[in-house]
Amino acid sequence: MSCLQLTGFMISCFGWIGIIVATATNEWVLTCKYGVSTCKKMDELGARGLWADCVISTALYHCKSLNQILTLPAYIQTSRALMISASILGLPAILLIMMSLPCINVGNEPQSIKHKRSVLGGALVLLVAIGGIISTVWFPIGVHRDSGLMTFGYSLYTGWVGSALCLFGGSMVSCCSGDSPQYDEDRYYYAKQGEDTTASTNHAKSAQV
């Protein structure tokens, strides 16, 4: 169980890094009316991301920042908000999972606290994955409606991979944490109490006989 939890933690870390890289870079989609090599020669190959529109050629890489927040399309604003939220939310999620690993102990805290921390961290990683999936699916659809023909850029692929890793890692952490130790203790208590009651009843019957 601890090996699965550690594996889920590592996968979640790599996924979170992928989300951050996708958020910070601008080559989400490449827009072009012809082939990519032809557009580069004609200076008509465009790269569009969350923060800028760029023109890519053999000797030029020029970007124009998207600063007019109020005039931006809804898919860009929503994708920005979701990716930034996912990037920020990933930090407490990773810390919670790391602090719940068996090799890390904080004082004399009970095992039930580690279990709750692990489940909460896994749930936050799943939220990171959901934010990344929505953004990386909605953004190319919006660009396709605006500009028509396009191809996917490396930033979008990075976002897809990061979201998939977060989804897989978060599921592993949440599902592989096992039963709550408090539940096991309560189950043992009631089982022990039942055994004591049965023993007392049998002893009473023996005494009557």
Salt bridges, closest charged atoms under 4 A:
ASP53 OD1 - ARG48 NE 3.27
GLU109 OE1 - ARG117 NH2 2.94
ASP184 OD1 - ARG187 NH2 2.92
